[in-house]
């Protein structure tokens, strides 16, 4: 069921070193073809990064876990990345582009989760360095979001927030994440 996938799909930040088949990564991207897009403009394009050297190069230009003073080590890094880019020639507003990116990214993570993979959405990466590493023309694409993928080491637990504190925490020794989620009764403002 979808709810089971949503519960299982967490932000995974440490991974086992197993490679991901290119066909699997292609299938994850293919699933985005069926997603909605504002005005059906389909402004997004994708770069699959799965060669070990490039994955390591990209990893060195990322920042993980904004709420924590911690980053995974290279030997815990993802096996692949999918870089979500947008065509600069598209005239989408920032709002509709952001919606398209969110729909695409969530669809990728759910697809990965269904296949036994885990992932993490990274907005904190050095875009200039990635443009150079990947030799992308700067006038053609914007680099929007990096999707890290691999076989997760992390175990995540959904908790109830205490005193409205939504900051997640991590036990680095056990690879456990504790992620507070607002209860349903507090999410719904009204029923009419």
C-alpha positions in Angstrom: 0.0 0.0 0.0 1.0 3.6 -0.5 0.9 4.4 3.2 3.4 1.6 3.9 5.8 3.1 1.3 5.4 6.6 2.8 6.2 5.3 6.3 9.2 3.3 5.0 10.5 6.1 2.8 12.7 8.2 5.1 15.8 10.4 4.4 18.5 7.8 4.4 22.0 9.2 4.9 24.3 6.2 5.2 24.5 3.3 2.8 26.0 -0.1 2.1 28.6 -0.1 -0.7 26.5 -2.2 -3.1 26.2 -0.8 -6.6 22.8 -0.1 -8.2 22.2 -1.5 -11.7 21.8 1.2 -14.4 18.5 -0.4 -15.4 17.1 0.2 -11.9 18.2 3.9 -12.0 16.6 4.2 -15.5 13.4 2.8 -14.2 13.3 5.3 -11.3 13.7 8.1 -13.8 11.2 6.6 -16.2 8.6 6.7 -13.4 8.9 10.5 -13.4 7.5 10.6 -16.9 4.1 9.7 -15.6 4.0 12.5 -13.0 2.0 15.6 -13.2 3.6 18.8 -14.4 2.3 22.4 -14.2 0.8 23.3 -17.7 2.3 19.9 -18.7 5.4 21.9 -19.5 7.7 19.0 -18.3 10.8 21.3 -17.7 12.8 18.7 -15.8 15.8 16.7 -17.1 17.9 14.2 -15.2 21.5 13.2 -15.0 22.2 9.7 -13.6 25.6 9.5 -11.9 26.6 6.0 -11.0 30.3 5.6 -11.9 32.2 5.1 -8.7 34.7 7.9 -9.4 32.0 10.5 -10.3 29.9 9.4 -7.3 32.9 10.1 -5.0 33.6 13.4 -6.7 30.0 14.5 -6.3 29.9 13.3 -2.6 32.8 15.6 -1.8 30.6 18.6 -2.8 27.6 17.8 -0.7 26.4 18.7 2.8 24.0 16.4 4.6 21.6 16.6 7.6 21.1 20.3 8.1 19.8 19.9 11.6 22.8 17.8 12.7 26.5 18.6 13.0 27.3 15.5 11.1 28.0 14.2 7.6 28.3 10.6 6.4 31.8 9.4 5.6 32.9 8.4 2.1 32.6 4.7 2.9 28.9 5.3 3.9 28.2 7.4 0.8 25.4 6.6 -1.8 26.0 4.3 -4.7 24.4 6.7 -7.2 22.8 10.2 -7.6 20.1 11.5 -9.9 20.5 15.2 -10.5 17.3 17.0 -11.2 17.9 19.9 -13.7 15.5 22.3 -15.3 15.7 23.8 -18.8 16.5 27.6 -18.6 14.5 28.1 -21.7 11.2 27.2 -19.9 9.2 30.1 -18.6 7.8 28.4 -15.5 7.4 30.5 -12.4 9.5 29.6 -9.4 6.4 28.2 -7.7 5.3 25.9 -10.5 8.9 24.7 -11.1 9.3 24.0 -7.4 6.1 22.0 -7.4 7.3 19.9 -10.4 10.6 19.3 -8.7 8.9 18.2 -5.5 6.5 15.8 -7.4 9.4 14.3 -9.3 11.7 13.9 -6.3 9.0 12.3 -4.2 8.1 9.9 -7.0 11.8 8.9 -7.3 12.1 8.2 -3.6 8.9 6.2 -3.5 10.1 4.2 -6.6 13.5 3.6 -5.0 11.8 2.5 -1.7 9.6 0.0 -3.5 12.8 -1.5 -5.0 14.5 -1.8 -1.6 16.6 1.3 -2.0 16.7 4.4 0.1 17.5 8.0 -0.7 17.9 11.5 0.5 17.1 14.8 -1.2 20.0 17.2 -1.2 19.7 20.9 -1.9 23.0 21.6 -0.2 25.5 20.9 -2.9 28.1 23.0 -4.8 26.3 23.6 -8.1 29.3 25.3 -9.7 31.5 22.3 -8.9 28.9 19.9 -10.3 28.6 21.9 -13.5 32.3 21.6 -14.0 32.5 17.9 -13.0 29.7 17.0 -15.3 30.7 19.5 -18.0 27.2 21.0 -18.2 26.6 24.1 -20.3 25.8 26.9 -17.8 23.4 28.7 -20.1 21.1 25.7 -20.7 20.3 24.1 -17.4 19.7 25.0 -13.7 20.8 22.3 -11.2 17.9 22.0 -8.8 18.1 19.0 -6.6 20.4 16.0 -6.0 18.8 12.7 -5.2 21.2 10.4 -3.4 20.4 6.7 -3.7 21.7 3.4 -2.3 21.0 0.5 0.0 20.4 2.1 3.3 22.2 1.3 6.6 19.9 3.7 8.5 17.0 2.7 10.5 14.4 5.4 11.0 11.8 5.7 13.7 8.8 8.1 13.5 8.2 9.8 16.8 5.6 12.2 18.3 7.1 15.7 18.8 7.7 16.8 22.3 6.9 20.4 23.1 6.4 21.0 19.3 10.1 20.3 18.7 10.4 18.9 15.2 14.2 18.6 15.1 15.2 15.1 14.2 18.1 13.3 15.9 20.5 10.6 15.1 22.4 7.9 17.0 25.6 7.6 14.9 26.7 4.3 16.5 23.4 2.4 15.7 22.6 4.3 12.5 19.2 5.2 14.0 17.3 8.3 13.1 14.4 9.6 15.2 12.1 11.8 13.2 9.2 13.6 14.9 6.0 13.9 12.8 3.0 16.0 13.7 0.0 14.0 14.7 -3.1 13.9 12.4 -5.3 15.7 14.9 -2.9 18.7 14.8 -2.6 18.7 11.0 -6.3 19.2 10.3 -7.5 22.7 10.9 -11.1 21.9 10.4 -13.7 19.6 8.8 -16.7 21.4 7.2 
